[in-house]
């Protein structure tokens, strides 16, 4: 296991899993300008690492992220340019060629909520809360929330959540389909560990191609989706995992996927 601290972002790696922790507990992990910049650098670094398959995003000391730190001074540039740099973080997390899992261990508010929801899978402890609180701070929704929420819970429910800015319990979030799973507080780590173990049993290339297909599917026609699926399957045929799956099935054993290209020796 290795650990590296970059300002208020801590990255801990174990085998093919990286845990990215927002580490500013005195501010309930609110994102100040320096933290946004470090988060972008960290995500770009993780994106290039071929040894990492899964990125877990979480917060330190019983809080996930209380949102953007509005008390922290922003750079003296046009607000649109400020948002462009913040948007680059959300783009990096959304498009990172890894499976992302949000481990929500406390309140996820505003930008913090969308940081959790943009991950591929979101698991929260029962004491956690979510809020698209922007309108209560005199702002419209940002950090990708206008794209994420309708896709997760539908337009009308997204309107309710975003226009009221109300707090939503983890239990409510799970029942709405906003998150994947709500667990007891002392079962959160076990649930995340079980999920990661299951994900690591999958074929790496096929998983990432599937992630991309699902992300693009909402913006595609049916015919376009079929064509992209066909292109993805051609890529799978060129890898070892498909052959390994067939051999493992014939031998009645679990497949051992590597994400490598080329023929499998038989």
N, C-alpha and C positions, 0 to 999 in steps of 0.2 A: 504494500500500500504506500502511495506517495501523497504528499500534501504540499500545495503551494498557495501562499497568500498574496493576493494582488489587491492592495488597498482594502476596500470593504467587500471584496469578493473572494471567497475561499473556494478552492477547487481541490477536491480529494478524489483520487483515482484508486480503484481496486480492480485489477484485471481489466475487463473491457467496459467498466462502468465508471463514469465520472459524476460526482455529486457537486453541484455548483450551489454554494450557500451565500445568500445575501446576508452580510455580516456587519450590520450596524444596529445592534440590539438596543442601544440607548435611544434610538429614534424609531424603534419598532421596524427597523430595516427600510425606512423611507429612502427613496432614491434621490440623492442629490446629484448635481451635475457631474462631479468627479466619478460617482458610482455608475452613472449611465455610460460614461466613456470607458470605464474599466470593464463593464459588462459587455460592451460591444467588442472590445479587444479579446476578452476571454472567450466569447462565443465564436469569434472568427478563428481563434487558436484551436478550440475544440473541434471545429468544423474540419480542419485540415489533418487532424490526428487519425490515422488509419487504425490505431489500436483501440479506439473507443467506439462502442456500438450504441450505448445508452447514456443519456445525460439526465440526471435527476436534478430538478430545480427546487430549492427549498429555502427556508429562512432560519436564522439563528434565534435561539433563546425564546421559543414559544410564540413567535410571530412570523408570518410569512412575509408580507410587505404591506405597509400602511399607505402606499402610493408614492407619488412624487413629493419631495420635500419642498413645499411652497415657501418655507422660510429661508431656504438656502439661496444665496445670490446666483442669478443666471448670468451667462455671458452677455456682453453688451452687443448683441446682434439682433436682427429682426426676429420677432416671434416665430415666423414661418420657418426660418433657418434653425431655430432652436428645436422646433418639432421635427424637422427633417432629420436631425441627428438622433433624436429619441426614436423616430420611426425606423431608423437603420437598425436599432437594437431589436425591435419587434420583427423586422424582416429577417434578421439573422437567426432569431430563435425559431421563427415559422419555417424557414427554408433549410435549417441545419440538416445535413445528411446523416442524422442519427435519430433514434427514437427518443422522444423527450417525455419525461414523466414529471408532473408537478406533485411534490409532496407538501401539501398545505397543512401546516402545523399551527395555524393561528389566523388572525384576520388577514384577508386579501382584499384590499380596498383600492378603488380607482385603477390607476396604472398597475398596482399589485394584483388586482383581480384579473386583468387582461393578460398579465404576464403568466399567471397560472393557467388561464383558459386557452391561451394560444398553444400550450403544450399538447402533445398528441393524446395523452391520457392524464387525467387529474384525479388524485385521491386526496381526501381531506379528513382530518380528525373531526369528531362530532362537535367539539368546542369551537371550531373555526367558523368564521363568518365571511361573507362576500358582499360587496356593494359597488355598484357603478355610481359612485357618489358625485360625479362631476357637476350635475346641475345644482347640487347643494353648495357647490363652491363657485358658482357663477360661470361655469365652463360647460361646453358641450363635450360629448364623449370623444375620447381619442385612444391612442395606443391600440388601434385595431378593433376596438370594441364594437363599432358599428358593423363590422364584417363578421366578427365571431358570434355575437349574441343571437342574431336571427337564424344562423345556421345551426346553433345548438338547441334553441328552445322555440323557434318560430317567431314571426314578426310581432304578433300581438303581445305575447308574453315578454319579448325583448323590449317593446315599447313601455310596458309596465315597469320592468326592472330599471330601465335607464331613465325614464321620465320622472319617476318617484325618487330614485337614488336611495331606496330603502335598504336596510340591512337584511340579508338573507342567510339563514342558518345553513350549516352544511347539510343537515337533514333535508331542508327544503330544496337546496341546490341539487341534491341527488334525485329527489322526486321529480324535479323539473327536467332533469336530463342535462343540467348545467355542468355537472361533474360526473365522473364515472362511478365513484364509490365513496361512501361516508363510513368511517370506522370509529370504534371507540378510541379514545386518545391513546391508550396503552397498546392498541393493536395496529397503529398506523405503520410503524416500522416493519412489522411482520407482513402487513398487506402489501407494502411497497416491495419488500424483498421477494414475496411470492410472485408478484407480477413480473419483476425483473427476471427471476429464474425462468418463468414461462417464456418471456420474450427472448431470452438467450437461447432457448431451444429451437427457435425459428431460423429459417434460412435468411441470412443477412441481406443479400441482394434483393430477394423477393420481397422482404419486408419494406425496404426503402422504396422500391418501385411501387408497391401497394400504397405506401404513404403518399407518394407523389400523385398517384392516380386518384386517390380519395380527395386530396386537396384541390386538384384541378377539375374534378368531376362536376362540382357545383357550377362551374363556369363553362362547361362544355355542353354541346348537344349530345344526344344519345349516340349518333354516328361518330362524332369526334371521340367520345369515350371509348367506343368499341375499337377504333383505330389505335388509340393510345394503349389500350390493353393488349392489342396484338403486337405492337412494337415492344412492349415490356416483356411479353412472353418470349419473343425472339431473343431478347437479352438473357432471359433465364435459361434458354436452351444452350446458350454459349457458356454457361457456368457449370461448375461441378455439382452444385447442390441438387439440381434436378435429377441427375444420374444417381447421386447418392441416395436420394429419397426413394427411387425405384428399387435400388439394390436392397436398401434397408427394409422396404415393404416386403420384398420377396423372401428375405431372410428373417422376417418377423422380429425385427429389433428396432430400437429407436435410431433415427437418422442422426448422423454427426455432421452438421453443416459447417462449412469453412468460409463461404463467401468467395471462393477462388474460381478462377477461370480455367478452362481446359478440361480434357477428358479425365475421368476417374480410372485409376488402375484397378483392374479386376483380377 
